Amino acid sequence: MRHFYVYIMASKSRVLYTGMTNDLQRRVGEHKSGAIPGFTRDYKVHRLVYYEEFKYVGNAIDREKQIKGLLREKKAALIRSKNPTWEDLSLEWASEKQVLRYAQDDKSRKGIERITNRAWSAEREGLEKKESCLSLPASY
């Protein structure tokens, strides 16, 4: 199912930018890298400080317009309601990817350890039987 997001980015000096997208991680990455010329690159607006998720694009567009029409103080209050310290919410994604990568590394290490242990056992058995070569099961 596709989702749509309305988000607010901020600079360190709290310059604000409001946008809408269907891929929040990609779009925030574009803002952070400065890949797309414009306001966020010119004013170094790189921190995701607020976002909302919508099921329907029309609702997201309406909410984006509503937020863009708010006075700065109302936008700041909206941000503070969910993110009082104005932390970069996208930093959580990096740590989630890191944990996932480590989890994948752990699985591959366990697989390698399992194969190594089986090979060692087979080698030991081979030596005990005085076989000249090691044969592993066909599943390897």
N, C-alpha and C positions, 0 to 999 in steps of 0.2 A: 504494500500500500504506500502510496506517495504522500509525503507530508510537505508542508510549506511553513516557512519561518519568517517572523518579523523580528528584527534584531536591532540592538543599539551598540555601536562601537564608540570608544572614547580614546582620546589621547591622554598622555600623562598630565597635561594641563586641563583635562576634561572638556576638550572640544568634542562635540557629539555628532554622530552620523547615524541616521536611521535608514534601514534597508529591508528588503524582502527577497527571499530566495527559496529554492526547493532543495538545496544542498548546503546546509549551514557550514559544515566543516570545510568544504571546498571554497565557499565564498569568503569565509574568515581567513583561510590560507591565502587567498588572492589579496585581501586587504593587507595582511601582515607582510607579504612578500613585495608589495608595491607593483605587482604584475600589471595592474590596470591603471592607466593614468587618470588622475582626477583628484577630487577633494581629499579622500582618505590618504592618498600618497603624499599630496602637497602638505597636509597638516599632521602627518604621522599619526593617524588615527588607527591604532593597531590592537586595541584591547576590546574583546567582547565582554560587555558588562551586563547585558540583558538580552533575553530572547523569549519568544512565545512560539508555540507550535500549533499549526492549524491543519485540519483535514482537507478543507476546501480553499482553493486559490482565491476565490472572491472574498472570503472572510479575512484572509491574510492581507489582501490589498486594502480592504476597508480599514483594518486595524493599523496598517502602515500609514495611511492617510490621516487617521485619527491621531496617532502619535506625532506625526510631523506637524500637525496643527496645534499641538500643545506648546505652552510657554516653556522656556528652558527649566524653570523651577519645578514645573509639573513633571517634566521628563526626569529630572534629578530625583524627585520623590518616587517616581515609578521604579527607577533603578535601585534606590535605597530600600524599597520595600522587599526586594528579592536578593539584593547584593549590597548590603550596607557599607562594605569596605571598598566597593568598586574593583574587586579582584578580576583578573582576566579569566573568565569562565572556560576559555578554550585550553587553558593549561591542563585542565583535568583530562582532556582527550589525549594529550601527549603521554601522561602517566598511565592511562588505560592501555594505550598501544604498547608501552614499555612492558607492562605486566603481561599482556598477551604474548609479546615476543618472548619474554622469559619463560612463559608457560610452554610455548612451542619448543623452545630450546630444551626445556626439561624433558619433554616427551621424546625428542629426538635423542637426547643423551641416554635416557632409560632404554630406548630401543637399541642403541649402540652397545650399552652395557649388557643387555640381555644377549645380543648376538655374540659379543665377546666372551661372556660367561659360558654360553653354549659351546662356542668354538674351543675354549679352554678345556671344558669338560670332555669334549670329543677328543681333543688332542691327548689329554691325560689317559683316556680309555684306550686310545690308539697305542700309546706308549706301553700301557699295561699289557695289551694284546700283542705288542711287538709288531704292529702294522707299520709299513713303510710310508704310508701316505694318510693324510687326514681327509675324511669325507664328511661333508656337511649335508644335512637334509636338503631335498630339492626345493624347499620353500625359501631358501636363501638365494 
